[in-house]
Amino acid sequence: MPIEDKKWAKLYLAGTMAQMGLVCFVLVFLRAGHIPYPAPLNLLFLIIGGASSAIWGIIVSLKSQRVASPLKILIDFFSFKQPIVQYGMVAVFLVILFAPQLVLARVSDGVKWYSFFVLFFQSIVFGGIEEIGWRYTFQPMLEKRAPFALATIITFIAWGAWHYMYFYITNSLQYIQHVPFLIGLLGSSFILGAIYKISGSLWLCVLFHCLLNVFSQTLLANSLSTVLICNMLCIALALVLVKLDKKGTGIVKAPKQG
C-alpha cells in the first residue's frame, strides 16, 4: 500500500490494540492480585476498551485527512438514506446467516417482543461503533495495496484478537464457543467488507453489525455444521458481489438518475 496509508493503518492498529491491551493489563493485575475495586470501574473499563476501535478510527481518519471533521463521521454513521437495493443486500446476508432459526422460529427463552428494540439500540454503542474503525478506516487503507480477500483476512485476524481482549474485559471468555465464533467472525468480516466496498456506507455496516448482534442474542444457536455452511455461503456471495461490482455491473448500486 502507499507509504502514507501503510503508516496510518499501522497507527490505527497500534493505537486500538494498545488501548484495549492497557485495559486488559490493568484487569490482569487486579484479578491476579485479588485486589478489590469499585464495581462501577467495570463499566469504565468496558467503555475505554470497547470504544478503542472507534476512537482510533476517528483519530486516524482525521489525521490522514480521509474526512474533514468529526461531524462528517457522525453524518456517515447515521446516513440512513441509502439505495433500497443496498438495504436488500444487507437483508440477504442476514437471511442466509439466520434462515434456520427464522424459519423454525427458534427464539431463546426469556426473549420478549421489546427485546429486539432494546438490544438494537444497545448494539449501536456496544458493536456498531466498531465499524468506524474496522471497515470505515482500517480495511479501506489495506485495500489500497492488498486485494479485497487478503485485506479482509488481515482485518479478521486483528478484529478477532481485539474481540478476545474484549471478552477478557467482560469476563466472558469461558462462555465463548470458540470455533463457531471464529467461523462467524470470518463470515462477518467478508460480509461487512463487501457491504462497505460496494456501498461506501458506514451506516449499512453499522446496521448489519447491530442486527447480527441482536439475532445472535435472541435466536437459539445453530449447530457447528450449519454455522459453517451459512457463513461459507455468505463469504462466497460477498466475493461474487465484490467481483461483479469491480466489473461495474451495478447489481447493488443505486440506479442512475435521468
Secondary structure as GFF3:
##gff-version 3
##sequence-region A 1 258
A	DSSP	alpha_helix	3	32	.	.	.	ID=ss1
A	DSSP	alpha_helix	40	50	.	.	.	ID=ss2
A	DSSP	alpha_helix	52	63	.	.	.	ID=ss3
A	DSSP	alpha_helix	70	77	.	.	.	ID=ss4
A	DSSP	alpha_helix	84	104	.	.	.	ID=ss5
A	DSSP	alpha_helix	115	123	.	.	.	ID=ss6
A	DSSP	pi_helix	124	128	.	.	.	ID=ss7
A	DSSP	alpha_helix	130	133	.	.	.	ID=ss8
A	DSSP	pi_helix	134	138	.	.	.	ID=ss9
A	DSSP	alpha_helix	139	142	.	.	.	ID=ss10
A	DSSP	alpha_helix	148	169	.	.	.	ID=ss11
A	DSSP	three_ten_helix	173	175	.	.	.	ID=ss12
A	DSSP	alpha_helix	178	199	.	.	.	ID=ss13
A	DSSP	alpha_helix	202	218	.	.	.	ID=ss14
A	DSSP	alpha_helix	224	246	.	.	.	ID=ss15
###
